[in-house]
Amino acid sequence: MDFFIMLIYGTIFYGIGVAIPLGLTVLNIYNLFSKKPILPRVAALATLIVGGVLYLMLFGMEFSTAGDWYEQIYEMQLHYSISSDFGWAAEVPAVLGLIGLLALIFLDARKMPPLVSAFSIAGVVLLNVFQIALAIQLAKNISGWALMLYVYHANVFIISVSAVKKQIKQQLEIFEEQGSEDKSRLYRLMSSAAGYSALVFLCLFFVIAVLEIIFILTGEGADAPIKAFKDTADWTFSRQIPPPPKHYEGHYLCTVAAGGHKKIVKPLRYGTRHGATIIVNRQLCIANAFEDFIHEKLPKFHKLIRGAYDKYGYPISKHITTPRRADAVYILMKPLEWVFLIFLYMFDTKPEQRISRQYLYRG
């Protein structure tokens, strides 16, 4: 039953995860170039919210991240893509940029004071610098379905261009409506790319200067935003060498329990195997409880089973190198897990006690 439920959920998620982003992308591109855009505000807001949620879900399914570069993690996991020590130095520009983008999307230029408008555009520039840097940071490990993450990055850029384009258009309309003297002077200023770029640059410079003051006062220094990307391991901009990863020796179900996505493989707790700490899920406990029972009641038969497992199980574990492969092995092992469970309930007087004590520390 779990296999079919996972299959249904997977089909729904990937269907939604592809159809909605691509549909919104087409709509955003159309709105960028069309003189009569279709629900531009709704499309932009839906892209930022729905796309953002799908982005986080897909990231969580494709990457198993755990710890900063100096922390020891398991082989199949990755360190954080943004250093938690300097993460806020990247988050602040992103939040300011998002606020600026929403202001440009939902506020009419006629109702925005000049500096608010300029600061909003400066914030959008900061937002896109951050999100482009993040897209490059992820590139080292992007493949397969994870490429859909770039659809969101592209849409943020498209929406940003549309918002700034709308702002410029409305500003020019305002200048057109003014008197001849003001119109001539302001219209030339607005129409001049150099003049408008200088205004944006000055505001952007001011925003960066404020952030720089914060970084210096908090002791982070001028390179805090850069350190947020560089003080990592396993990613494009990473410059740190992490400690050796924790290994899983032998039992490929140990690899599955630790390396799969939590919502699928359902890790329960830590356990101990051959003196090493491992992550344990119920499937692993049931399989080991079955082996424990066979070893106790039928030692000769257990020797044959163990020999076959050692011959084929170890090579299999070397190929479980991604969370998705671990998920696939977990689902494929479900029928065998049920067989083991039924066997234990048929022949063991206390099956749950045997299952629960697997991989507990024995001093």
C-alpha positions, 0 to 999 in steps of 0.5 A: 500500500505504501508503494502505491501511495508514494507513487500517487504522491510522486505523480501528483507532486511532479505533475504540479511541480512541472505544470504550474511553474512552466505555466506561470513562466509562459504567462510571465514571459507573455506579460513582459513583452505584451502591451496588454498583460494578463493579470500581471500582479496575480501572476507575479504574486502566484509565482513568488509564493507558489513557486517559492513553496515548490522551490523549497519542497523540491530542494528538500527532496533533491538535497539532503543538507545537514550542518555547516562545513566544519560539521561531520555529516553522512556520505550522502548528505551535503553541507549547507549551501549558505553558511549559517554563520553569515547567512543573515548577510545574504538574507537581509539583501534578499528580504529588502529586495523582495519588499522592493519588488512587491512595492514596484508590482503593487504600487502605482508610480504616481503614489510612490515618493521618488526615493521610495521608487528609487530604493525599491529598484535598488532593492530589486537589483540586490535581490537579483544579485543574491538569487543569481549568486545562489543559482550559481552556488547550486550549479555544482550539484544540480541535475535531473529534476533539480534543474526545475529550481532554475525555472524559479530563478528565471521567473524572479528575474523576469518579474523583476524586469517587468516591474522595473519596466512598468515603473519606468513607463509610469514615470515617463507618463507622469513627466508627459503630463507635467508642464512644458518646462518641467516636462522638458527637463525631467523627461530628458533626465528620465529618458537618459539611461545614464541619468536614470542609472546614476540615480539607481546607482546612488540609491544602491550605493546607499543601501549597500553602505547601510548594510556595510555599517551593520556588518562592521558594527557586528564584527562581520566585516565587509566580506560577510555576504561573500563569506555566506557563500564561500564559507561552505563545502560541497557547492560552487563557491565553497572554499572550505574543506570539510571533515571526513564524512561518516561512513556506512559499512555494509548494510545498504538499508543503513544507507537508505535510512540515513540518506533518503528523504525524511518524509519517505524513509522516516528515520526514527532515531540514532542507533549503534552498529559495530561501534559507529552511530547510524540513523535507524528507521523502522524498515531497517529495524524489522529487517535486522529483527528478522535476521536476529530471529533467524540467527537465534533459531536457525543459525545454519540457515542464517549463515547462508542468508548472511553470506548471500547478503554480504555478497550482494548487499555491499555492492548495492550500497555503493550505488546508493549515492543520492537521496532519490536512489535511497528513496527508490530502494526503500520503496522497492524493499517495502514488500520484503519488509512486510514479509519479514514483519508477518514472519515475526508476528507468526513465529516470535512471541514478542515481535515488537520488543525484538524490533525496538531493541535493534541497534540499541547501544549495548555496553 
